[in-house]
Amino acid sequence: MEFNVKKLASDAGVFFSRAMQFTEEKLGQAEKTELDAHFENLLARADCTKNWTEKILRQTEVLLQPNPSARVEEFLYEKLDRKVPSRVTNGELLAQYMTEAANDFGPGTPYGKTLIKVGETQRRLGAAEREFIRSASINFLTPLRNFLEGDWRTISKERRILQNRRLDLDACKARVKKAKAAEAKAAAEHELRLTQTEFDRQAEVTRLLLEGISSTHVNHLRCLHEFVESQTNYYAQCYQFMLDLQKQLGRFSGTFVGNAESTSPAAAPSPPAAAAAATLPAVPTIPVVPTVVGVPNTVAEGVLNPSEVKPPTSGTRRARVLYDYEAADSTELALLADEMITVYSLPGMDPDWLIGERGNQKGKVPVTYLELLS
């Protein structure tokens, strides 16, 4: 009991001495042992690494899970060391709704068939998203989190110990200066030597930990490459899924146009998803074949026979094909990316389509797949 009391008294004295030294340093009334420039650079680099790692970690969590409530739930499960329950992705939920709607509308109708096709693609997109989140969490988020909760906590602990050792050292230096009697001065100098040894030992331990930040950067660089690889695979899968879906829907276009329930003209298909965000060139005015009296307007009547279409005598345009396009029927012209074709329009023709010619081949082509040249 008496030992514990003495220890508590000693600890209280040390704490008071450190507090006094810290306060006097802030007030400019005491000298402070400065660390060398290299050590200060290591400290600054470590703080920078910690701050940016926290920001990157938090924002990546938002990227992978935008729902803040879901993030809190996952955090609680992690702290309780329990497995996070599987959650349906938005794409998978949309796929479920589309499939159920198709069953209600009739899976044999054009709308029902399309809902089933699009729903299946949404399900595949949702599954790809789930795999991307899993891979990114394991290969990227976990190493960043391990650094903050493991290595950084150790570094912070040793830095606090070093700070205390420095305060003890500077307090001893102050006592040596204030000592007048020879015996008191000798005792103070002995304490100073012991304190200096403890400070040097702790400084070396802290320095080694701070220099380990370079290894942390190497590890995080490797994890970053793995994150980019996962993201690349995810978007490549999504692009391929959408291309497949676009081709499937393109084969249905004739059915939609000929459906008696629909009076809307067929819309031109969109370009591939990977290039949807790209800025397309402005579409110049397309030359139109003048209407000739006595010649039937084949486009207005809903029937296009390419062999009967005559190009204008002047004003046709050249166009470069931006993306591959698979013709849905015999009235359309299949396209290959980067090839050059001649295009023009006909009176009453849907503005989303043009007549394209390549040698002896002729047919409708979608405007969104072309770059019209001046």
C-alpha positions as CSV (number, residue, x, y, z in Angstrom):
1,M,0.0,0.0,0.0
2,E,2.8,2.4,1.0
3,F,4.6,1.5,-2.3
4,N,1.6,2.4,-4.3
5,V,1.2,5.7,-2.6
6,K,4.8,6.6,-3.2
7,K,4.4,5.6,-6.9
8,L,1.3,7.7,-7.3
9,A,3.1,10.6,-5.7
10,S,6.1,10.1,-8.0
11,D,3.9,9.9,-11.1
12,A,2.1,13.1,-10.0
13,G,5.4,14.9,-9.6
14,V,6.6,13.8,-13.1
15,F,3.3,14.9,-14.6
16,F,3.5,18.3,-12.8
17,S,7.1,18.8,-13.9
18,R,6.2,18.0,-17.6
19,A,3.2,20.4,-17.4
20,M,5.3,23.2,-16.0
21,Q,8.0,22.7,-18.7
22,F,5.4,22.6,-21.5
23,T,3.7,25.7,-20.2
24,E,6.9,27.7,-19.8
25,E,7.9,26.6,-23.4
26,K,4.7,28.0,-24.8
27,L,5.2,31.2,-22.9
28,G,8.8,31.4,-24.1
29,Q,10.2,31.2,-20.6
30,A,12.1,27.9,-21.0
31,E,14.4,26.3,-23.6
32,K,13.2,23.5,-25.8
33,T,15.4,20.7,-27.2
34,E,14.9,20.8,-31.0
35,L,14.9,17.7,-33.1
36,D,17.1,17.6,-36.2
37,A,15.8,18.6,-39.6
38,H,15.7,15.0,-40.9
39,F,13.6,13.9,-37.9
40,E,11.2,16.9,-38.4
41,N,10.8,15.9,-42.1
42,L,10.0,12.3,-41.1
43,L,7.3,13.6,-38.7
44,A,5.8,15.9,-41.4
45,R,5.8,13.0,-43.9
46,A,4.1,10.7,-41.4
47,D,1.4,13.2,-40.6
48,C,0.8,13.9,-44.3
49,T,0.5,10.1,-45.0
50,K,-2.0,9.7,-42.2
51,N,-4.2,12.6,-43.2
52,W,-4.3,11.7,-46.9
53,T,-4.8,8.0,-46.1
54,E,-7.9,8.9,-44.0
55,K,-9.4,11.1,-46.8
56,I,-8.8,8.5,-49.5
57,L,-10.2,5.7,-47.3
58,R,-13.3,7.7,-46.4
59,Q,-14.0,8.8,-50.0
60,T,-13.4,5.3,-51.4
61,E,-16.0,4.0,-48.9
62,V,-18.4,6.6,-50.2
63,L,-17.7,5.5,-53.8
64,L,-18.3,1.8,-53.0
65,Q,-21.3,2.4,-50.8
66,P,-23.0,5.8,-51.3
67,N,-25.7,5.1,-48.7
68,P,-24.5,6.6,-45.4
69,S,-26.9,4.4,-43.3
70,A,-25.5,1.3,-45.0
71,R,-21.9,2.5,-44.2
72,V,-22.8,2.9,-40.6
73,E,-24.3,-0.5,-40.4
74,E,-21.2,-2.1,-42.0
75,F,-19.0,-0.2,-39.6
76,L,-20.9,-1.5,-36.6
77,Y,-20.8,-5.1,-37.9
78,E,-17.0,-4.7,-38.4
79,K,-16.5,-3.4,-34.8
80,L,-18.5,-6.2,-33.4
81,D,-16.4,-8.6,-35.5
82,R,-19.5,-10.0,-37.2
83,K,-20.0,-10.8,-40.9
84,V,-21.8,-8.1,-42.8
85,P,-25.0,-9.5,-44.3
86,S,-25.3,-9.7,-48.0
87,R,-27.1,-6.7,-49.5
88,V,-28.9,-6.6,-52.9
89,T,-27.4,-4.1,-55.3
90,N,-29.5,-1.5,-57.0
91,G,-28.9,-3.2,-60.4
92,E,-30.2,-6.5,-59.0
93,L,-33.2,-4.9,-57.5
94,L,-34.0,-3.1,-60.8
95,A,-33.7,-6.5,-62.6
96,Q,-36.2,-8.0,-60.2
97,Y,-38.7,-5.2,-60.8
98,M,-38.3,-5.5,-64.6
99,T,-38.8,-9.2,-64.6
100,E,-41.9,-9.0,-62.5
101,A,-43.3,-6.2,-64.7
102,A,-42.6,-8.3,-67.8
103,N,-44.6,-11.2,-66.3
104,D,-47.5,-8.8,-65.7
105,F,-47.4,-7.1,-69.1
106,G,-46.9,-10.5,-70.9
107,P,-43.4,-12.0,-71.5
108,G,-44.4,-12.6,-75.2
109,T,-45.1,-8.9,-76.0
110,P,-42.4,-6.7,-77.4
111,Y,-42.3,-4.6,-74.2
112,G,-42.3,-7.7,-72.0
113,K,-39.5,-9.3,-74.1
114,T,-37.4,-6.1,-73.8
115,L,-38.0,-5.8,-70.1
116,I,-36.7,-9.4,-69.6
117,K,-33.6,-8.7,-71.7
118,V,-32.8,-5.4,-70.0
119,G,-33.5,-6.9,-66.6
120,E,-31.1,-9.8,-67.2
121,T,-28.4,-7.3,-68.1
122,Q,-29.1,-5.2,-65.0
123,R,-28.8,-8.4,-62.9
124,R,-25.4,-9.1,-64.5
125,L,-24.3,-5.5,-63.9
126,G,-25.4,-5.8,-60.3
127,A,-23.4,-9.0,-59.8
128,A,-20.3,-7.3,-61.4
129,E,-20.8,-4.4,-59.0
130,R,-20.9,-6.7,-56.0
131,E,-17.7,-8.4,-57.1
132,F,-16.0,-5.1,-57.6
133,I,-17.0,-3.9,-54.2
134,R,-15.7,-7.1,-52.6
135,S,-12.4,-7.0,-54.4
136,A,-11.8,-3.3,-53.7
137,S,-12.7,-3.8,-50.0
138,I,-10.2,-6.6,-49.6
139,N,-7.3,-5.3,-51.8
140,F,-7.6,-1.6,-51.1
141,L,-9.7,-0.5,-48.1
142,T,-8.5,-3.2,-45.7
143,P,-4.7,-2.3,-46.1
144,L,-5.4,1.4,-45.6
145,R,-7.6,0.7,-42.6
146,N,-4.9,-1.7,-41.2
147,F,-2.3,1.1,-41.4
148,L,-4.5,3.6,-39.6
149,E,-5.6,1.2,-36.9
150,G,-2.3,-0.6,-36.5
151,D,1.0,1.1,-37.6
152,W,-0.2,4.6,-37.1
153,R,-1.4,4.0,-33.6
154,T,2.0,2.5,-32.7
155,I,3.7,5.5,-34.2
156,S,1.5,7.9,-32.3
157,K,2.1,6.1,-29.1
158,E,5.9,6.2,-29.5
159,R,5.7,9.9,-30.5
160,R,3.8,10.7,-27.3
161,I,6.5,8.8,-25.3
162,L,9.2,10.8,-27.1
163,Q,7.4,14.1,-26.3
164,N,7.4,13.1,-22.6
165,R,11.1,12.1,-22.7
166,R,11.9,15.5,-24.2
167,L,9.9,17.4,-21.6
168,D,11.8,15.4,-18.9
169,L,15.1,16.2,-20.5
170,D,14.5,19.9,-20.7
171,A,13.1,20.0,-17.2
172,C,16.4,18.3,-16.0
173,K,18.4,20.9,-18.0
174,A,16.5,23.7,-16.2
175,R,17.2,22.1,-12.8
176,V,20.9,21.8,-13.5
177,K,21.0,25.5,-14.3
178,K,19.1,26.4,-11.2
179,A,21.2,24.2,-8.8
180,K,23.6,26.2,-6.6
181,A,25.0,23.8,-4.1
182,A,27.6,21.3,-5.4
183,E,25.7,18.3,-4.1
184,A,22.5,19.4,-5.7
185,K,24.2,20.2,-9.0
186,A,25.9,16.8,-9.1
187,A,22.6,15.0,-8.4
188,A,20.9,17.1,-11.2
189,E,23.7,16.4,-13.7
190,H,23.4,12.6,-12.9
191,E,19.6,12.8,-13.5
192,L,20.3,14.7,-16.7
193,R,22.6,12.0,-18.1
194,L,20.0,9.3,-17.4
195,T,17.2,11.4,-18.9
196,Q,19.4,12.1,-22.0
197,T,20.0,8.4,-22.5
198,E,16.2,7.6,-22.3
199,F,15.5,10.4,-24.7
200,D,18.1,9.2,-27.2
201,R,16.8,5.7,-27.0
202,Q,13.2,6.7,-27.6
203,A,14.2,9.0,-30.4
204,E,15.9,6.1,-32.2
205,V,12.8,3.9,-31.8
206,T,10.5,6.6,-33.1
207,R,12.9,7.4,-36.0
208,L,12.9,3.7,-37.1
209,L,9.1,3.7,-37.1
210,L,8.8,6.9,-39.0
211,E,11.3,5.7,-41.7
212,G,9.0,2.7,-42.1
213,I,6.5,5.1,-43.7
214,S,8.4,4.5,-47.0
215,S,7.5,0.8,-46.8
216,T,3.9,1.9,-46.2
217,H,3.9,3.9,-49.4
218,V,5.2,0.9,-51.3
219,N,2.5,-1.3,-49.9
220,H,-0.3,1.3,-50.6
221,L,1.1,1.7,-54.2
222,R,0.7,-2.0,-54.8
223,C,-2.9,-1.9,-53.3
224,L,-3.7,1.1,-55.5
225,H,-2.7,-0.9,-58.6
226,E,-4.9,-3.7,-57.5
227,F,-7.8,-1.3,-57.0
228,V,-7.3,0.1,-60.5
229,E,-7.2,-3.4,-61.9
230,S,-10.5,-4.3,-60.2
231,Q,-12.1,-1.1,-61.4
232,T,-10.9,-1.7,-64.9
233,N,-12.3,-5.2,-65.0
234,Y,-15.6,-3.9,-63.6
235,Y,-16.1,-1.2,-66.2
236,A,-15.0,-3.6,-69.0
237,Q,-17.6,-6.1,-67.9
238,C,-20.3,-3.4,-67.8
239,Y,-19.3,-2.2,-71.3
240,Q,-19.5,-5.7,-72.7
241,F,-22.8,-6.4,-71.0
242,M,-24.3,-3.2,-72.6
243,L,-22.9,-4.0,-76.0
244,D,-24.5,-7.4,-75.9
245,L,-27.8,-5.9,-74.8
246,Q,-27.6,-3.3,-77.5
247,K,-27.1,-6.0,-80.2
248,Q,-30.1,-8.0,-78.8
249,L,-32.3,-4.9,-78.8
250,G,-31.2,-4.0,-82.3
251,R,-32.5,-7.4,-83.6
252,F,-35.9,-6.5,-82.0
253,S,-36.2,-3.1,-83.7
254,G,-38.2,-4.4,-86.7
255,T,-40.7,-5.9,-84.3
256,F,-41.2,-2.7,-82.5
257,V,-41.7,-0.6,-85.6
258,G,-44.2,-3.0,-87.1
259,N,-46.2,-3.4,-83.9
260,A,-49.7,-2.1,-84.5
261,E,-49.9,-0.7,-81.0
262,S,-47.1,1.7,-81.6
263,T,-47.3,4.7,-84.0
264,S,-43.9,6.2,-83.1
265,P,-41.1,6.0,-85.6
266,A,-38.1,3.8,-84.8
267,A,-35.4,5.7,-82.9
268,A,-31.8,5.4,-83.9
269,P,-29.8,3.3,-81.5
270,S,-27.3,5.0,-79.1
271,P,-23.6,4.6,-79.6
272,P,-21.7,2.1,-77.4
273,A,-21.7,2.8,-73.7
274,A,-18.0,3.3,-73.4
275,A,-18.1,6.4,-75.7
276,A,-21.5,7.8,-74.5
277,A,-19.7,10.4,-72.4
278,A,-17.5,11.6,-75.3
279,T,-18.4,14.8,-77.0
280,L,-19.7,14.0,-80.5
281,P,-19.1,16.4,-83.3
282,A,-21.8,18.8,-84.3
283,V,-24.1,17.4,-87.0
284,P,-24.0,19.5,-90.2
285,T,-27.0,19.9,-92.4
286,I,-27.7,16.8,-94.4
287,P,-28.6,17.1,-98.1
288,V,-32.1,15.9,-98.8
289,V,-33.2,14.2,-102.0
290,P,-35.9,16.4,-103.5
291,T,-39.4,15.0,-103.9
292,V,-40.2,14.2,-107.5
293,V,-43.8,14.4,-108.7
294,G,-45.1,11.0,-109.7
295,V,-42.4,9.1,-107.7
296,P,-43.7,7.4,-104.5
297,N,-42.2,8.5,-101.2
298,T,-41.0,5.1,-100.1
299,V,-39.8,6.3,-96.7
300,A,-43.1,8.1,-95.8
301,E,-45.0,4.9,-96.8
302,G,-42.9,3.0,-94.2
303,V,-41.1,0.8,-96.9
304,L,-37.5,1.2,-98.0
305,N,-36.2,-0.6,-101.0
306,P,-32.5,0.4,-101.3
307,S,-32.4,-0.4,-105.0
308,E,-35.1,2.2,-105.7
309,V,-33.4,5.0,-103.8
310,K,-31.6,7.4,-106.0
311,P,-28.9,9.6,-104.5
312,P,-29.0,13.4,-105.1
313,T,-27.0,14.6,-108.1
314,S,-25.0,16.9,-105.8
315,G,-24.6,17.6,-102.1
316,T,-24.0,14.1,-100.7
317,R,-21.7,14.0,-97.7
318,R,-18.9,11.8,-96.7
319,A,-19.0,10.3,-93.1
320,R,-16.7,8.4,-90.9
321,V,-18.2,5.5,-88.9
322,L,-17.5,5.9,-85.2
323,Y,-18.6,2.4,-84.0
324,D,-19.5,-1.0,-85.4
325,Y,-23.2,-1.4,-86.1
326,E,-25.1,-4.6,-86.9
327,A,-27.9,-4.2,-89.4
328,A,-31.3,-5.2,-87.9
329,D,-32.8,-6.1,-91.3
330,S,-32.3,-5.8,-95.0
331,T,-33.2,-2.1,-95.1
332,E,-30.2,-1.2,-92.9
333,L,-26.5,-1.0,-93.8
334,A,-24.1,-2.8,-91.4
335,L,-21.2,-0.5,-90.4
336,L,-17.6,-1.0,-89.3
337,A,-15.7,1.5,-87.2
338,D,-13.4,4.0,-89.0
339,E,-14.7,3.1,-92.5
340,M,-15.9,5.9,-94.9
341,I,-19.4,6.0,-96.4
342,T,-21.5,8.4,-98.4
343,V,-24.8,9.6,-96.7
344,Y,-27.8,11.7,-97.6
345,S,-31.4,12.0,-96.4
346,L,-34.8,11.6,-98.0
347,P,-38.0,13.7,-97.6
348,G,-40.1,12.6,-94.6
349,M,-37.3,10.4,-93.3
350,D,-36.7,10.1,-89.5
351,P,-34.0,12.7,-88.6
352,D,-32.2,10.1,-86.5
353,W,-31.5,8.0,-89.7
354,L,-29.7,8.6,-93.0
355,I,-29.3,6.7,-96.2
356,G,-25.7,5.3,-96.4
357,E,-23.9,4.0,-99.4
358,R,-20.7,1.9,-99.6
359,G,-19.9,0.8,-103.1
360,N,-22.9,-1.1,-104.4
361,Q,-24.4,-1.5,-100.9
362,K,-27.1,0.8,-99.7
363,G,-29.3,1.1,-96.6
364,K,-30.4,3.1,-93.5
365,V,-27.7,4.1,-91.0
366,P,-28.1,5.7,-87.5
367,V,-26.8,9.3,-87.3
368,T,-25.3,8.8,-83.8
369,Y,-22.8,6.3,-85.3
370,L,-21.4,8.8,-87.7
371,E,-19.0,11.7,-87.9
372,L,-20.2,13.9,-90.8
373,L,-17.3,15.4,-92.6
374,S,-17.4,18.9,-94.2
